[in-house]
Amino acid sequence: MRIPVESATSYRGRNSRPNLPALAVLVLLALTAGVLGYLFSPASSPAAAHWYAALLKPAWIPPPQWFGPIWLALYGLMAVAAWLVWRERYHRARAQAMVMYGLQLLLNAAWAPVFFGMKNLGGALFVAVALCLAVAWCLREFARVKGVAAALLLPYLVWTGIAVGMSLRIWQLNP
């Protein structure tokens, strides 16, 4: 007996359920990393704003009002990308891809407390480089599972590369 491809018992049928609660959890996790960053940022902390204003910064750093919308969009893309990978529940590379997603999310959440909270420019540079490498590795792992998910991480990889450049230049200008 042949099972139709779109049957609820087929691989494709089981995999194609939307699983919206998982999407909600992944959005919540991504936004939690963003909220942690916000709590330490100059937008939320007057002490961080005062300290950051006193730092020497390169002229090419984007205006502060860009950071919130950019990160919000990136967290949304990250969550959708992770959800697309999560939905591929029978793919053997899914678990490793999700572990890498979790690792890069932890590094993402760590940068603002190190930079603004601890005022450790060298440590923040180290975290930024580690984050950029983790995002690249996560993108690679996502590509093994679902190409569209990897493509959704490309803007995040570009932005983390810019963040490495900003962290490096601020570290150099403020010995």
C-alpha positions in Angstrom: 0.0 0.0 0.0 1.3 3.4 -0.9 1.0 6.3 1.6 0.2 9.7 0.0 3.0 12.2 0.5 0.8 14.8 2.2 -0.6 12.2 4.7 -0.4 13.0 8.4 1.6 9.8 8.8 4.2 10.6 6.1 7.6 12.3 6.8 6.5 15.4 4.9 3.1 15.6 6.5 4.5 15.3 10.1 7.2 17.8 9.3 4.9 20.4 7.8 2.8 21.2 10.9 3.4 24.8 11.8 4.1 24.2 15.6 3.3 27.8 16.5 4.0 27.2 20.3 7.6 26.4 19.3 7.8 29.6 17.3 6.5 31.6 20.2 9.1 30.1 22.5 11.9 30.8 20.0 10.8 34.4 19.6 10.7 34.7 23.4 14.2 33.3 23.7 15.6 35.7 21.1 13.8 38.7 22.5 15.1 37.7 26.0 18.7 38.1 24.7 17.7 41.4 23.3 16.1 42.6 26.5 19.2 41.7 28.4 21.3 43.8 26.0 18.8 46.6 26.3 19.0 46.6 30.1 22.7 47.3 30.0 22.6 49.6 27.0 22.8 53.4 27.0 19.2 53.5 26.0 18.2 52.0 29.4 21.1 52.8 31.8 22.1 56.4 32.5 25.4 55.2 33.8 26.1 53.3 30.6 25.0 56.3 28.5 27.4 58.6 30.4 30.3 56.2 30.1 29.6 55.4 26.4 29.3 59.1 25.5 32.8 59.7 26.9 34.4 57.0 24.7 36.1 57.9 21.5 34.3 56.3 18.6 34.9 56.0 14.9 32.8 58.3 12.7 31.3 55.4 10.8 29.4 53.9 13.7 25.6 54.0 12.9 23.5 56.5 14.9 22.2 55.1 18.3 18.6 55.2 17.1 19.3 52.6 14.5 20.4 49.9 17.0 16.9 49.1 18.4 15.1 48.6 15.1 18.0 46.7 13.6 18.3 44.3 16.5 14.5 43.8 16.7 14.5 42.8 13.1 17.5 40.5 13.5 16.0 38.8 16.6 12.8 38.2 14.6 14.8 36.7 11.7 16.8 34.6 14.1 13.7 33.2 15.7 12.1 32.3 12.4 15.3 30.7 11.2 15.5 28.6 14.3 11.9 27.7 14.0 12.4 26.5 10.5 15.2 24.2 11.6 13.2 23.1 14.7 10.4 22.0 12.4 12.8 19.6 10.6 12.4 17.2 13.5 13.6 14.1 11.6 16.8 15.7 10.2 19.9 14.2 11.8 21.7 17.6 11.8 18.9 19.4 13.6 20.2 18.9 17.2 23.7 20.2 16.4 22.2 23.2 14.6 20.0 24.0 17.5 22.9 23.7 19.9 24.9 26.2 17.8 21.8 28.5 17.8 21.7 28.3 21.6 25.5 29.0 21.9 25.3 32.1 19.6 22.3 33.3 21.5 24.2 33.1 24.8 27.2 35.0 23.3 24.7 37.6 22.0 23.3 38.0 25.4 26.8 38.3 27.0 28.1 41.1 24.9 26.2 44.1 26.4 26.8 43.1 30.0 30.6 42.8 29.2 30.8 46.0 27.2 28.4 48.3 29.1 28.1 46.6 32.5 31.7 45.6 33.1 33.1 48.4 30.8 35.5 45.8 29.5 36.4 46.7 26.0 38.8 43.9 25.4 36.4 41.3 26.8 33.6 42.7 24.7 35.8 42.5 21.6 36.6 38.8 22.5 32.8 38.1 22.9 32.0 39.9 19.6 34.6 37.8 17.7 33.3 34.6 19.4 29.7 35.7 18.5 30.6 36.3 14.9 32.3 32.9 14.6 29.4 31.2 16.4 26.8 32.9 14.0 28.9 31.8 11.0 29.0 28.2 12.4 25.3 28.3 13.2 24.5 29.5 9.6 26.6 26.6 8.3 24.7 24.1 10.5 21.3 25.7 9.6 22.3 25.4 5.9 22.7 21.6 6.4 19.2 21.4 7.7 17.2 24.1 5.8 18.7 26.5 3.3 16.1 29.2 3.9 16.9 29.2 7.6 20.6 29.9 6.8 19.6 32.7 4.4 17.6 34.3 7.2 20.8 34.5 9.3 22.8 36.3 6.7 21.9 39.8 7.8 22.7 38.8 11.4 26.1 37.6 10.3 26.8 40.9 8.5 25.7 42.9 11.5 27.9 40.9 13.9 30.8 41.5 11.5 30.1 45.2 11.8 29.8 44.8 15.6 33.3 43.2 15.6 34.6 46.2 13.6 33.0 48.6 16.0 34.3 46.8 19.1 37.8 46.6 17.7 37.9 50.3 16.7 36.5 51.4 20.1 39.0 49.2 21.9 41.8 50.7 19.8 40.7 54.3 20.4 40.2 53.8 24.2 43.3 52.0 25.5 
